[in-house]
């Protein structure tokens, strides 16, 4: 007995629906993983490089720490200015 000439079409349609459903799930999964990865990389300040200190800041920090005396501090500062 024939079903109007569509004997194998029902199974083929089901296979295509399952295939496209799997593709949709995979695309959504990739999108979620990508978003989570971007958020984790950009969300933490400790992962970022600290801003570079200017020469004047380095000089002041060294003077404050006692690495150089006042005379050397002033000499180097004058050299930086000009």
Backbone as XML, in Angstrom:
<?xml version="1.0"?>
<chain id="A" units="angstrom">
  <residue number="1" name="UNK">
    <atom name="N" x="0.829" y="-1.178" z="0.000"/>
    <atom name="CA" x="0.000" y="0.000" z="0.000"/>
    <atom name="C" x="0.877" y="1.247" z="0.000"/>
  </residue>
  <residue number="2" name="UNK">
    <atom name="N" x="0.560" y="2.203" z="-0.796"/>
    <atom name="CA" x="1.355" y="3.413" z="-0.911"/>
    <atom name="C" x="0.684" y="4.549" z="-0.153"/>
  </residue>
  <residue number="3" name="UNK">
    <atom name="N" x="1.518" y="5.437" z="0.364"/>
    <atom name="CA" x="1.019" y="6.603" z="1.088"/>
    <atom name="C" x="1.100" y="7.858" z="0.224"/>
  </residue>
  <residue number="4" name="UNK">
    <atom name="N" x="0.529" y="7.818" z="-0.913"/>
    <atom name="CA" x="0.528" y="8.990" z="-1.773"/>
    <atom name="C" x="1.894" y="9.299" z="-2.371"/>
  </residue>
  <residue number="5" name="UNK">
    <atom name="N" x="2.789" y="8.355" z="-2.491"/>
    <atom name="CA" x="4.084" y="8.556" z="-3.095"/>
    <atom name="C" x="5.128" y="9.162" z="-2.175"/>
  </residue>
  <residue number="6" name="UNK">
    <atom name="N" x="4.896" y="9.203" z="-0.862"/>
    <atom name="CA" x="5.841" y="9.816" z="0.069"/>
    <atom name="C" x="6.331" y="8.787" z="1.082"/>
  </residue>
  <residue number="7" name="UNK">
    <atom name="N" x="6.702" y="7.611" z="0.624"/>
    <atom name="CA" x="7.111" y="6.539" z="1.538"/>
    <atom name="C" x="8.300" y="6.927" z="2.413"/>
  </residue>
  <residue number="8" name="UNK">
    <atom name="N" x="9.377" y="7.463" z="1.864"/>
    <atom name="CA" x="10.576" y="7.751" z="2.640"/>
    <atom name="C" x="10.713" y="9.191" z="3.080"/>
  </residue>
  <residue number="9" name="UNK">
    <atom name="N" x="9.795" y="10.037" z="2.741"/>
    <atom name="CA" x="9.930" y="11.462" z="3.022"/>
    <atom name="C" x="9.787" y="11.807" z="4.504"/>
  </residue>
  <residue number="10" name="UNK">
    <atom name="N" x="8.959" y="11.078" z="5.222"/>
    <atom name="CA" x="8.782" y="11.377" z="6.649"/>
    <atom name="C" x="10.076" y="11.183" z="7.423"/>
  </residue>
  <residue number="11" name="UNK">
    <atom name="N" x="10.795" y="10.115" z="7.135"/>
    <atom name="CA" x="12.066" y="9.857" z="7.799"/>
    <atom name="C" x="13.125" y="10.870" z="7.422"/>
  </residue>
  <residue number="12" name="UNK">
    <atom name="N" x="13.110" y="11.289" z="6.170"/>
    <atom name="CA" x="14.094" y="12.270" z="5.704"/>
    <atom name="C" x="13.860" y="13.631" z="6.360"/>
  </residue>
  <residue number="13" name="UNK">
    <atom name="N" x="12.609" y="14.005" z="6.491"/>
    <atom name="CA" x="12.295" y="15.281" z="7.137"/>
    <atom name="C" x="12.710" y="15.262" z="8.599"/>
  </residue>
  <residue number="14" name="UNK">
    <atom name="N" x="12.492" y="14.137" z="9.269"/>
    <atom name="CA" x="12.888" y="14.007" z="10.667"/>
    <atom name="C" x="14.408" y="14.108" z="10.807"/>
  </residue>
  <residue number="15" name="UNK">
    <atom name="N" x="15.130" y="13.483" z="9.895"/>
    <atom name="CA" x="16.596" y="13.538" z="9.936"/>
    <atom name="C" x="17.088" y="14.971" z="9.760"/>
  </residue>
  <residue number="16" name="UNK">
    <atom name="N" x="16.507" y="15.728" z="8.820"/>
    <atom name="CA" x="16.911" y="17.119" z="8.608"/>
    <atom name="C" x="16.571" y="17.989" z="9.824"/>
  </residue>
  <residue number="17" name="UNK">
    <atom name="N" x="15.449" y="17.756" z="10.448"/>
    <atom name="CA" x="15.076" y="18.516" z="11.645"/>
    <atom name="C" x="16.065" y="18.260" z="12.772"/>
  </residue>
  <residue number="18" name="UNK">
    <atom name="N" x="16.455" y="17.004" z="12.951"/>
    <atom name="CA" x="17.429" y="16.667" z="13.994"/>
    <atom name="C" x="18.777" y="17.312" z="13.676"/>
  </residue>
  <residue number="19" name="UNK">
    <atom name="N" x="19.197" y="17.263" z="12.411"/>
    <atom name="CA" x="20.472" y="17.860" z="12.009"/>
    <atom name="C" x="20.489" y="19.364" z="12.273"/>
  </residue>
  <residue number="20" name="UNK">
    <atom name="N" x="19.459" y="20.075" z="11.832"/>
    <atom name="CA" x="19.419" y="21.521" z="12.034"/>
    <atom name="C" x="19.259" y="21.885" z="13.510"/>
  </residue>
  <residue number="21" name="UNK">
    <atom name="N" x="18.577" y="21.055" z="14.266"/>
    <atom name="CA" x="18.488" y="21.280" z="15.719"/>
    <atom name="C" x="19.859" y="21.175" z="16.367"/>
  </residue>
  <residue number="22" name="UNK">
    <atom name="N" x="20.652" y="20.182" z="15.937"/>
    <atom name="CA" x="22.004" y="20.010" z="16.471"/>
    <atom name="C" x="22.891" y="21.199" z="16.090"/>
  </residue>
  <residue number="23" name="UNK">
    <atom name="N" x="22.754" y="21.684" z="14.871"/>
    <atom name="CA" x="23.527" y="22.852" z="14.433"/>
    <atom name="C" x="23.161" y="24.074" z="15.275"/>
  </residue>
  <residue number="24" name="UNK">
    <atom name="N" x="21.891" y="24.269" z="15.530"/>
    <atom name="CA" x="21.443" y="25.411" z="16.331"/>
    <atom name="C" x="21.986" y="25.324" z="17.751"/>
  </residue>
  <residue number="25" name="UNK">
    <atom name="N" x="21.938" y="24.134" z="18.352"/>
    <atom name="CA" x="22.465" y="23.949" z="19.707"/>
    <atom name="C" x="23.969" y="24.224" z="19.732"/>
  </residue>
  <residue number="26" name="UNK">
    <atom name="N" x="24.705" y="23.760" z="18.711"/>
    <atom name="CA" x="26.146" y="23.989" z="18.651"/>
    <atom name="C" x="26.457" y="25.478" z="18.534"/>
  </residue>
  <residue number="27" name="UNK">
    <atom name="N" x="25.722" y="26.208" z="17.695"/>
    <atom name="CA" x="25.957" y="27.646" z="17.534"/>
    <atom name="C" x="25.684" y="28.405" z="18.832"/>
  </residue>
  <residue number="28" name="UNK">
    <atom name="N" x="24.619" y="28.052" z="19.506"/>
    <atom name="CA" x="24.304" y="28.701" z="20.778"/>
    <atom name="C" x="25.400" y="28.385" z="21.801"/>
  </residue>
  <residue number="29" name="UNK">
    <atom name="N" x="25.858" y="27.147" z="21.822"/>
    <atom name="CA" x="26.931" y="26.761" z="22.741"/>
    <atom name="C" x="28.213" y="27.536" z="22.485"/>
  </residue>
  <residue number="30" name="UNK">
    <atom name="N" x="28.596" y="27.684" z="21.198"/>
    <atom name="CA" x="29.800" y="28.454" z="20.862"/>
    <atom name="C" x="29.649" y="29.914" z="21.288"/>
  </residue>
  <residue number="31" name="UNK">
    <atom name="N" x="28.475" y="30.471" z="21.098"/>
    <atom name="CA" x="28.242" y="31.860" z="21.487"/>
    <atom name="C" x="28.377" y="32.034" z="22.995"/>
  </residue>
  <residue number="32" name="UNK">
    <atom name="N" x="27.813" y="31.119" z="23.755"/>
    <atom name="CA" x="27.893" y="31.198" z="25.213"/>
    <atom name="C" x="29.349" y="31.075" z="25.674"/>
  </residue>
  <residue number="33" name="UNK">
    <atom name="N" x="30.086" y="30.122" z="25.126"/>
    <atom name="CA" x="31.493" y="29.945" z="25.502"/>
    <atom name="C" x="32.300" y="31.194" z="25.144"/>
  </residue>
  <residue number="34" name="UNK">
    <atom name="N" x="32.051" y="31.783" z="23.986"/>
    <atom name="CA" x="32.758" y="33.000" z="23.582"/>
    <atom name="C" x="32.481" y="34.166" z="24.500"/>
  </residue>
  <residue number="35" name="UNK">
    <atom name="N" x="31.233" y="34.353" z="24.869"/>
    <atom name="CA" x="30.868" y="35.456" z="25.764"/>
    <atom name="C" x="31.492" y="35.258" z="27.133"/>
  </residue>
  <residue number="36" name="UNK">
    <atom name="N" x="31.419" y="34.048" z="27.668"/>
    <atom name="CA" x="32.004" y="33.767" z="28.982"/>
    <atom name="C" x="33.511" y="34.011" z="28.954"/>
  </residue>
  <residue number="37" name="UNK">
    <atom name="N" x="34.183" y="33.598" z="27.891"/>
    <atom name="CA" x="35.624" y="33.797" z="27.777"/>
    <atom name="C" x="35.974" y="35.281" z="27.733"/>
  </residue>
  <residue number="38" name="UNK">
    <atom name="N" x="35.228" y="36.071" z="26.961"/>
    <atom name="CA" x="35.495" y="37.507" z="26.886"/>
    <atom name="C" x="35.276" y="38.194" z="28.229"/>
  </residue>
  <residue number="39" name="UNK">
    <atom name="N" x="34.233" y="37.793" z="28.936"/>
    <atom name="CA" x="33.950" y="38.408" z="30.230"/>
    <atom name="C" x="35.046" y="38.071" z="31.230"/>
  </residue>
  <residue number="40" name="UNK">
    <atom name="N" x="35.501" y="36.836" z="31.235"/>
    <atom name="CA" x="36.556" y="36.441" z="32.181"/>
    <atom name="C" x="37.877" y="37.144" z="31.888"/>
  </residue>
  <residue number="41" name="UNK">
    <atom name="N" x="38.204" y="37.331" z="30.618"/>
    <atom name="CA" x="39.474" y="37.987" z="30.272"/>
    <atom name="C" x="39.464" y="39.470" z="30.588"/>
  </residue>
  <residue number="42" name="UNK">
    <atom name="N" x="38.356" y="40.125" z="30.389"/>
    <atom name="CA" x="38.305" y="41.574" z="30.559"/>
    <atom name="C" x="37.818" y="42.025" z="31.913"/>
  </residue>
  <residue number="43" name="UNK">
    <atom name="N" x="37.378" y="41.132" z="32.758"/>
    <atom name="CA" x="36.740" y="41.533" z="33.999"/>
    <atom name="C" x="37.645" y="41.708" z="35.187"/>
  </residue>
  <residue number="44" name="UNK">
    <atom name="N" x="38.903" y="41.327" z="35.108"/>
    <atom name="CA" x="39.763" y="41.353" z="36.276"/>
    <atom name="C" x="40.883" y="42.373" z="36.109"/>
  </residue>
  <residue number="45" name="UNK">
    <atom name="N" x="41.032" y="43.277" z="37.067"/>
    <atom name="CA" x="42.092" y="44.279" z="37.017"/>
    <atom name="C" x="43.461" y="43.662" z="37.248"/>
  </residue>
  <residue number="46" name="UNK">
    <atom name="N" x="43.533" y="42.580" z="37.998"/>
    <atom name="CA" x="44.843" y="42.001" z="38.301"/>
    <atom name="C" x="45.477" y="41.335" z="37.091"/>
  </residue>
  <residue number="47" name="UNK">
    <atom name="N" x="44.689" y="41.031" z="36.048"/>
    <atom name="CA" x="45.233" y="40.438" z="34.831"/>
    <atom name="C" x="45.832" y="41.489" z="33.907"/>
  </residue>
  <residue number="48" name="UNK">
    <atom name="N" x="45.510" y="42.733" z="34.119"/>
    <atom name="CA" x="45.989" y="43.792" z="33.249"/>
    <atom name="C" x="47.366" y="44.267" z="33.687"/>
  </residue>
  <residue number="49" name="UNK">
    <atom name="N" x="48.135" y="44.765" z="32.731"/>
    <atom name="CA" x="49.455" y="45.299" z="33.031"/>
    <atom name="C" x="49.291" y="46.638" z="33.751"/>
  </residue>
  <residue number="50" name="UNK">
    <atom name="N" x="50.128" y="46.895" z="34.768"/>
    <atom name="CA" x="50.040" y="48.187" z="35.431"/>
    <atom name="C" x="50.511" y="49.296" z="34.492"/>
  </residue>
  <residue number="51" name="UNK">
    <atom name="N" x="49.992" y="50.472" z="34.713"/>
    <atom name="CA" x="50.382" y="51.609" z="33.893"/>
    <atom name="C" x="51.844" y="51.945" z="34.148"/>
  </residue>
  <residue number="52" name="UNK">
    <atom name="N" x="52.541" y="52.329" z="33.114"/>
    <atom name="CA" x="53.960" y="52.660" z="33.248"/>
    <atom name="C" x="54.116" y="53.949" z="34.055"/>
  </residue>
  <residue number="53" name="UNK">
    <atom name="N" x="55.113" y="53.957" z="34.930"/>
    <atom name="CA" x="55.390" y="55.143" z="35.727"/>
    <atom name="C" x="56.177" y="56.142" z="34.883"/>
  </residue>
  <residue number="54" name="UNK">
    <atom name="N" x="55.922" y="57.411" z="35.121"/>
    <atom name="CA" x="56.724" y="58.435" z="34.444"/>
    <atom name="C" x="58.081" y="58.502" z="35.126"/>
  </residue>
  <residue number="55" name="UNK">
    <atom name="N" x="59.048" y="59.125" z="34.477"/>
    <atom name="CA" x="60.388" y="59.226" z="35.066"/>
    <atom name="C" x="60.359" y="60.016" z="36.368"/>
  </residue>
  <residue number="56" name="UNK">
    <atom name="N" x="59.511" y="61.048" z="36.415"/>
    <atom name="CA" x="59.408" y="61.850" z="37.632"/>
    <atom name="C" x="58.850" y="61.018" z="38.787"/>
  </residue>
  <residue number="57" name="UNK">
    <atom name="N" x="57.861" y="60.177" z="38.502"/>
    <atom name="CA" x="57.297" y="59.319" z="39.543"/>
    <atom name="C" x="58.325" y="58.324" z="40.067"/>
  </residue>
  <residue number="58" name="UNK">
    <atom name="N" x="59.106" y="57.744" z="39.162"/>
    <atom name="CA" x="60.147" y="56.797" z="39.570"/>
    <atom name="C" x="61.162" y="57.504" z="40.444"/>
  </residue>
  <residue number="59" name="UNK">
    <atom name="N" x="61.566" y="58.704" z="40.049"/>
    <atom name="CA" x="62.530" y="59.478" z="40.818"/>
    <atom name="C" x="62.002" y="59.798" z="42.210"/>
  </residue>
  <residue number="60" name="UNK">
    <atom name="N" x="60.759" y="60.233" z="42.288"/>
    <atom name="CA" x="60.148" y="60.536" z="43.597"/>
    <atom name="C" x="60.045" y="59.287" z="44.477"/>
  </residue>
  <residue number="61" name="UNK">
    <atom name="N" x="59.671" y="58.171" z="43.852"/>
    <atom name="CA" x="59.556" y="56.930" z="44.630"/>
    <atom name="C" x="60.920" y="56.503" z="45.177"/>
  </residue>
  <residue number="62" name="UNK">
    <atom name="N" x="61.968" y="56.609" z="44.358"/>
    <atom name="CA" x="63.312" y="56.239" z="44.809"/>
    <atom name="C" x="63.799" y="57.157" z="45.924"/>
  </residue>
  <residue number="63" name="UNK">
    <atom name="N" x="63.476" y="58.454" z="45.817"/>
    <atom name="CA" x="63.852" y="59.411" z="46.872"/>
    <atom name="C" x="63.105" y="59.092" z="48.163"/>
  </residue>
  <residue number="64" name="UNK">
    <atom name="N" x="61.816" y="58.806" z="48.048"/>
    <atom name="CA" x="61.010" y="58.480" z="49.230"/>
    <atom name="C" x="61.480" y="57.187" z="49.887"/>
  </residue>
  <residue number="65" name="UNK">
    <atom name="N" x="61.960" y="56.248" z="49.087"/>
    <atom name="CA" x="62.424" y="54.969" z="49.637"/>
    <atom name="C" x="63.832" y="55.070" z="50.218"/>
  </residue>
  <residue number="66" name="UNK">
    <atom name="N" x="64.514" y="56.191" z="49.954"/>
    <atom name="CA" x="65.862" y="56.362" z="50.483"/>
    <atom name="C" x="66.944" y="55.804" z="49.576"/>
  </residue>
  <residue number="67" name="UNK">
    <atom name="N" x="66.587" y="55.464" z="48.352"/>
    <atom name="CA" x="67.578" y="54.941" z="47.411"/>
    <atom name="C" x="68.548" y="56.029" z="46.949"/>
  </residue>
  <residue number="68" name="UNK">
    <atom name="N" x="68.075" y="57.276" z="46.901"/>
    <atom name="CA" x="68.921" y="58.402" z="46.504"/>
    <atom name="C" x="68.749" y="59.519" z="47.522"/>
  </residue>
  <residue number="69" name="UNK">
    <atom name="N" x="69.772" y="60.362" z="47.644"/>
    <atom name="CA" x="69.674" y="61.474" z="48.598"/>
    <atom name="C" x="69.085" y="62.708" z="47.906"/>
  </residue>
  <residue number="70" name="UNK">
    <atom name="N" x="68.921" y="63.785" z="48.684"/>
    <atom name="CA" x="68.267" y="64.983" z="48.160"/>
    <atom name="C" x="69.077" y="65.616" z="47.036"/>
  </residue>
  <residue number="71" name="UNK">
    <atom name="N" x="70.386" y="65.631" z="47.170"/>
    <atom name="CA" x="71.227" y="66.239" z="46.133"/>
    <atom name="C" x="71.085" y="65.498" z="44.803"/>
  </residue>
  <residue number="72" name="UNK">
    <atom name="N" x="71.124" y="64.162" z="44.861"/>
    <atom name="CA" x="70.981" y="63.367" z="43.634"/>
    <atom name="C" x="69.572" y="63.526" z="43.053"/>
  </residue>
  <residue number="73" name="UNK">
    <atom name="N" x="68.566" y="63.575" z="43.951"/>
    <atom name="CA" x="67.193" y="63.772" z="43.507"/>
    <atom name="C" x="67.066" y="65.076" z="42.722"/>
  </residue>
  <residue number="74" name="UNK">
    <atom name="N" x="67.594" y="66.168" z="43.283"/>
    <atom name="CA" x="67.477" y="67.465" z="42.632"/>
    <atom name="C" x="68.269" y="67.526" z="41.334"/>
  </residue>
  <residue number="75" name="UNK">
    <atom name="N" x="69.448" y="66.911" z="41.318"/>
    <atom name="CA" x="70.259" y="66.879" z="40.105"/>
    <atom name="C" x="69.542" y="66.125" z="38.989"/>
  </residue>
  <residue number="76" name="UNK">
    <atom name="N" x="69.038" y="64.969" z="39.311"/>
    <atom name="CA" x="68.331" y="64.163" z="38.298"/>
    <atom name="C" x="67.031" y="64.841" z="37.859"/>
  </residue>
  <residue number="77" name="UNK">
    <atom name="N" x="66.345" y="65.467" z="38.786"/>
    <atom name="CA" x="65.103" y="66.151" z="38.447"/>
    <atom name="C" x="65.372" y="67.311" z="37.503"/>
  </residue>
  <residue number="78" name="UNK">
    <atom name="N" x="66.433" y="68.058" z="37.764"/>
    <atom name="CA" x="66.818" y="69.159" z="36.886"/>
    <atom name="C" x="67.187" y="68.615" z="35.495"/>
  </residue>
  <residue number="79" name="UNK">
    <atom name="N" x="67.841" y="67.472" z="35.464"/>
    <atom name="CA" x="68.197" y="66.856" z="34.190"/>
    <atom name="C" x="66.967" y="66.422" z="33.407"/>
  </residue>
  <residue number="80" name="UNK">
    <atom name="N" x="65.945" y="65.958" z="34.114"/>
    <atom name="CA" x="64.712" y="65.535" z="33.444"/>
    <atom name="C" x="63.952" y="66.727" z="32.871"/>
  </residue>
  <residue number="81" name="UNK">
    <atom name="N" x="64.024" y="67.852" z="33.558"/>
    <atom name="CA" x="63.282" y="69.028" z="33.093"/>
    <atom name="C" x="63.948" y="69.710" z="31.923"/>
  </residue>
  <residue number="82" name="UNK">
    <atom name="N" x="65.232" y="69.482" z="31.777"/>
    <atom name="CA" x="65.709" y="70.164" z="30.701"/>
    <atom name="C" x="66.935" y="70.405" z="30.122"/>
  </residue>
</chain>
